[in-house]
Amino acid sequence: MKFDSAAILGSGSFGTAIAKLLSPKLDRILLIGRDVDVANGINVRHRNPQYLTDISLPENVTAGIEISGAAGHPLLIFAVPTSATRRCAEEIANAGLPATAVLLSCAKGIEKSSGDRMSEILHEVFPGNPVAVLSGPNHAEEIALGQPACAVIGSVDATIADGLQEVFTLPHFRPYTSTDLAGIELGGAIKNVYAIAAGIAHGLGLGDNAVAALVTRALAEMTRLGIALGGQMETFAGLSGVGDLLVTCFSEHSRNHRVGVALGKGKTLEETVQSLGMVAEGVPNTLSIHEAARRAGVRTPIIDAMYCILYEGKPAAKALMELLSRDTRSECE
């Protein structure tokens, strides 16, 4: 399958970065957002005035605020927050969408109300359209600058996977393919919770030993929960699992990590989220993933600790220290 154009839902950091990334491979790219000033900035000055403001966008990237404009493109890329995916999908469905259009989700989270993954939402709203997902250690800031990165594209249709792999393959961007949509999406969602935990550890001034131990046990917990929710073990050892976990737990670009650092230094959650000015998916993800883990009956002590910090007001230092004082067990349990 070949693509000559794409509509990107979401004109934030990641949507802007993907537009920049794909601009050499596509004839036309339409960024669709809700801010008129952002759209005007992209169309007139070829820059997003709110996100990645130093990045120059080529002339084949334009912007608009009418979601119906997405219907004329063979590829629709969802780069909106998880909380907005269903609403955007329903708005496009109401405008009419050809059954041949491919839907690619880049959001990392699960829906709070239903526990659905983003691909499940898209399948529900568009039962006749091909759906794929993209995930991995992909900070928007680095992608927009053309720094080397890898990703994984999930699709059960080899033709769709191959077409997306071709359009996303550039000298500085290497995509792999997989059929495990559940594992890819769960890895991308669950790691957000651990990024906040790692940030808290850094904010508290804990050493490298402690943070490394936390992230290692987070990987074991993520794999245990992800398999219970339908993912495959090998996926969590890949780019959307350990790869995304590492980058988001240690990078200065990670919004979730920055939230954790602020909490570790004593700021309230409300102060932290307001100062960030952007969506940190790990905050709502903690609630939805904690609920999913309880439904699945999976032991998740780190997720439980983060739930207590974010939603029950437990002091961060106390919650992390309680993790170290739990009963001892075999590493493989």
URGIWO-V411323 format. One record per helix or strand of 2 or more residues. SS is the DSSP state (helix for helix, strand for strand). FROM is the first residue (numbers start at 1). LEN is the number of residues. Records with the same first field share a line. If there is no record, write none. Layout:
BEGIN
SS=FROM-LEN / FROM-LEN
END
This chain:
BEGIN
strand=5-5 / 28-5 / 61-4 / 75-4 / 102-4 / 131-5 / 149-6 / 173-6
helix=13-10 / 36-10 / 67-6 / 82-14 / 118-8 / 140-5 / 158-11 / 181-23 / 208-21 / 233-4 / 239-12 / 255-10 / 269-8 / 281-16 / 301-11 / 316-9
END
